[in-house]
């Protein structure tokens, strides 16, 4: 079931989103590596989904994670990370994010809201200008950053 939520072609998803926008739906986007899915991710995506009518999650590809976090060896490959995110009830669509930041996809998706976690500052985010240029807004959502894939990796290293 989760696989029908996964769209590998951003242009095709953009066309679907345009259709939904025309029907009055507010589109929310979120992005991340989701390296090791944990409750912090679930809470972030639930809070993001609450900002509108449907949620599109851009999951960093293996290549982009390698550029963003070169010191890390990926544990979960992108196809599995995308499937895990797609399995969440709060998520409507999942698309790969091949770039280091989401501006290019935000330009074509034109969300009403782009959601980021509480560890981000909209003024310092490159995607804020893109979202606002299309009349959208950036929302900081979810609870305090108390969980992280990095911390989980450290704990798992104790085995």
C-alpha positions, 0 to 999 in steps of 0.5 A, a space after each residue: 500500500 505504501 508504494 502507491 504513495 511513492 512518486 519517483 518523478 517529481 514532474 508527474 507529482 507536480 501535475 497531480 498537486 496542481 490538480 489537487 490545488 485546483 480542487 482547493 486542497 492546501 499542500 504541505 511539504 516537508 523534507 529530511 533524510 529519515 536515516 533511522 525513522 524514530 518517534 521524533 520523525 513521526 511527530 514532525 510529520 504528524 505536525 506538518 500534516 496538520 498544517 494543511 490538507 495533504 503532506 508531500 515528503 521529500 526524502 533525501 536520496 542516498 547520494 544527497 545524504 552522502 554529500 550532506 553527511 559525508 562522515 556517515 555510512 548509510 544504514 538504510 537505503 533510500 528505497 527503504 527509507 521512502 517506503 517507511 515514510 510512505 507507510 506513515 498515516 500522516 504522509 500522502 506522497 513521498 518523492 526522492 530529493 536528489 539535491 542537498 536542499 529542497 528549493 528546486 522541488 519546492 519551486 515546482 510543488 509550490 506548497 501552501 506550507 513548507 514544514 520544518 522541525 523545531 531545530 530550524 530557523 526560517 530566516 536561515 533556511 534557503 527554501 524560505 524565499 522560494 516558498 514565500 515567493 509563491 505565496 506560501 509560508 514556512 511553519 516550524 512544527 513538532 516538539 523540541 528536538 529530543 531524538 535524533 538518528 545520530 543519538 540512535 546510531 551512538 546507542 546502537 554502536 554499544 552492541 
